[in-house]
Amino acid sequence: MLEEQKRAERLGKIILEDAKRIAEEIIENARKQSEEIVEKAQEKYKHDEEEDILQDKHDTGIIYAKELSHRDFEAKKDVLAFRNQKVNELFERVSSRILEYVQSDAYTKKLSALIERADKEIPLYKDCVIYHSAGDKDVISAIAGGKTVGTAVDKTILLGGILVFYPKENIYLDYTFDSQLEKQRKDFANHSELSL
């Protein structure tokens, strides 16, 4: 019986050792699995975090680009408005100087020279009409009196000069200060140094 008891004890000891070894293997496997799970979770978290950071960068970049574009547009709009104001002020001063010139004796000579210029370019004839401003009616009548042409007021001529109409050719020769000033304004405004 002693022998059986020893065998039973040995068997019990072997079973306990096996159980202990199996338990240690299970614990070791569980530990490895938990480490793998934690490692994968950390990798996923890091990857998700990097994606979130990239998305935030992208979103911030878009917001920044929109804001920059908006501010650039507003700045250009302000510069354009300021530029237009200065161009208008400049040409208002030029218009004032032209109106001063129109009141001088030199202007009467200029009108006479413009009529002669038109006559040289295309000879004037009976049906031609010299258009002028309302203020130039008497001066034009006196200058054109020697020529057999008609004269008429053109309400679009505000600064001075003449517009000659040749009905047979259906041609206008425009020597008005208004159109010359407007051409100068356009040329000035389109000058490359003034563009945005």
C-alpha positions, 0 to 999 in steps of 0.5 A, a space after each residue: 500500500 505504501 507503494 500505491 500511495 507513493 505512486 498516487 502521490 507521484 501521479 498527483 505530483 505529475 498531474 499538478 506539474 502538468 496542470 501548472 505547466 499548462 497554466 503557465 503556457 496559457 498565461 504566457 499565451 494570454 500575455 503574448 496575445 494581450 501584448 499583440 492586442 495592445 501593440 496593434 491598438 497602439 499602431 491603430 491609434 498612431 495611424 488614426 492620429 496621423 490621419 487625423 493630423 493630416 486631415 486637420 492640416 488639409 482642412 486648415 490649409 483649405 481654410 487658410 487658402 480661402 481666407 488668403 484668397 478672400 483677403 487678396 480679393 478685398 485688397 485688390 478691390 480696395 486698390 482698384 477703388 483707390 486707383 479709380 478714384 485717383 484716375 477720376 480726380 486726375 481727369 476731373 482736374 484735366 477737364 477743369 483745365 480744358 474748360 479754362 482753355 475753352 474760355 481763352 482766345 486760343 480756343 477760338 483759333 483752335 476751333 478754326 484750325 480744327 475746321 481747316 484740318 477737317 477740310 484738308 482731310 476730306 473737303 467740306 461741302 454744302 451738306 456737311 454738318 459741324 457739330 459743337 457744344 452749346 457754348 460754341 454756337 456763336 464762335 462756330 457760326 462766325 468761323 464756319 460762316 465763310 464755308 457753306 456747311 451746316 452747324 448744330 449743337 451736339 449735347 454730348 460735346 461738353 468740353 469743346 471741339 468739333 464733330 464733322 459729319 459728311 453725309 455722302 460718305 456717311 463719315 464722322 471726323 471726331 475732333 472733340 475734346 470729350 472723345 480725346 479725353 476719354 481715349 486718354 483716360 482709357 489709355 491711362 487706365 490700361 497702362 501696364 504700370 497701373 494694372 493690378 
